[in-house]
């Protein structure tokens, strides 16, 4: 698309927002959706919701990516690069209220930032994967695989929520123009200036908190991982907690996501037959790593070769390469996941199982060695502040 066409699409976004401020009717929301799809031509805005939020916390915008659960699993368990293509947008009515005094230019700049940061590249997904791996390291855990669609959808919710939070100005609480890929491209309006002035207006009203803790962006994902790994232990507390949160949140999308999470959680025992489904991405992951045509000993050799590769990568680690250690931890976590999954589901012989377990323990030892390295700089922990509530 020519830059002149992109500029026209941006102008259409501003006009649509001005019209929404005047009258938040469906036509004006559809105009904004159409303008987003023109401006971000490689992605698809599936719909825009305007929520009349009069008595609950301000949320600004709620941009939730729509991603198939299997694509989320692929991103977590492999080197698959995920770029968000589909998303929904929810607008808080307070964003357009006179009390904040935001102009259509400021609102447009902030919304364009949040959508663009989410859909322009694979960076957000890579940030979430790194923090998920950090969680596994910090808690000495291994992500277990499940063919059950409800488990996958639960994990998908946590992942998508984290994607939303690491890209939204209303969650981040500050604007970093050095990381905004559109900052130098959008030169037909003072785009950066509009974002900064808009956020300053919100901050003066106490609606944003600059320098928020990074861990806030991953608290839901860490909580989802806890529930994912212990559904029986957390089912009742989680259901009660999410029922309460649905009453508190003003976001229609968040309510729907929470309701779906509870529904998935409560159906896990009832729909176990779904475990036998053969055509799932998880089955393909296993078969790619350990082909069904190979016997257990052949698969053992494959796992041993993977271990050798990880050992060599660790021995030749370049501490000056910023992604070297996170990438190595990602490889170790994935290998531990695959080994545990295969051994528990395919190995009956006690002596052979010991060999699989020995590899698992070796990988765990190397993971702990990396943590102790001077070059290792951990990400901020995904501290689960929901834990106390869930345990009540």
Secondary structure, 3 states (H helix, E strand, C coil): CCHHHHHHHHHHHHHHHHHHHHCCCHHHHHHHHHHHHHHCCCCEEEEEEEECCCCCCCCCEEEEEECCHHHHHHHHHCCCCCCCCEEEEEEEHHHHCCCCCCCHHHHHHHHHHHHHHHHCCCHHHHHHHHHHHHHHHHCCCCCCCCCCHHHHHHHHHHHHHHHHHHHCHHHHCCCCCCCCCCCCCCCCCCHHHHHHHHHHHHHHCCCCCCCCCHHHHHHHHHHHHHHHHCHHHHHHHHHHHHHHHHHHCCCHHHHHHHHHHHHHHHHCCCCHHHHHCCCCHHHHHHHHHCCCCCCHHHHHHHHHHHHHHHHHHHHCCCCCCCCHHHHHHHHHHHHHHHHHHHHHHHCCCHHHHHHHHHHHHHHHHHHHHHHHCCCCCCCCCCCCCCHHHHHC
